[in-house]
Amino acid sequence: MQELLDYSEGNLRLNYEQVSVEAFAESLQKDFEPHFENSNIRFALSCRSTGTMVVDKARLRRVLSNIITNSQDAIQERGIISVLIEEKNGDIRFAVEDNGKGIPEDLELESVESLGLQLVSTLVEQLDGELELKREQGTEFRINIKVAECGCS
């Protein structure tokens, strides 16, 4: 909530740093896996990048946390949340997919009333990233972040 207020008042400050994509992924795995250990939701994270990115790590973590939490809320009984981190066209793509009830077709990201999704959209924009939404058998959010360095081969 404070982040939305800061953004609306022009006070949102980003703290960019060079981050290993693998270390970021390991940290996400370590933080989120325990939340799903005793639930009917399987959490899977796969990292296919050995590169680095220059990003505000805390803001990117907030974006992914909001999406993963929304995914968890969308799953009624049993389900899976998968996170794929990979290099795509010189960017790092974070894809968070679930097999929950999905987001209605008529909902547009630009006009959502959910503060969490507003925050996600705002922070991705601030990170100079792109946000995509896919609605096939659940929901998939794709976040593409431009990188300064990439371990692409």
Residue, then its C-alpha position, 0 to 999 in steps of 0.5 A: m500500500q505504501e508503495l502505491l502512495d509513494y508512486s502516486e506522490g512521485n516518491l517511489r525510489l528504486n534501488y538498482e543493483q546487479v543481481s545473479v539470476e540464479a541467486f535470486a531464484e534460489s532465494l525465491q525458492k527458499d522463501f516460498e517453498p515452506h508456504f506450500e509444504n503442508s498444502n494441496i498446492r505444489f510449488a515448482l520453480s525452475c531457473r534457466s539463466t546463469g546471467t545477471m540483471v540490474v534491478d531493484k531486487a526488493r521491488l521485483r520480489r514484491v511483484l512476484s510475491n503478489i502474483i504468487t499469493n494471488s495464484q494461491d488464492a485462486i486455487q480452490e482445492r488442489g493445484i500447482i503454481s509454477v515459476l519459470i525464470e529464463e533468458k528470452n531475447g536478451d531479457i529475463r522472463f519471469a513466468v508465474e502460472d497456476n491452474g486456478k480459476g483464472i482471471p475473467e476475460d473482460l478484466e484489463l490490467e490497466s483498469v483493475e480495482s485490485l490494489g495488489l494487481q495495481l501495485v504489480s502493474t505499477l512496479v513492473e512499469q517502474l522497473d522498465g519491464e513488460l507485463e503480459l497476462k495469459r488466460e488459458q487453463g488458469t492464469e499466467f503472468r509474464i514479466n520481462i525485465k531488460v538486463a544489462e548483462c546476460g549469460c546468453s550463449 
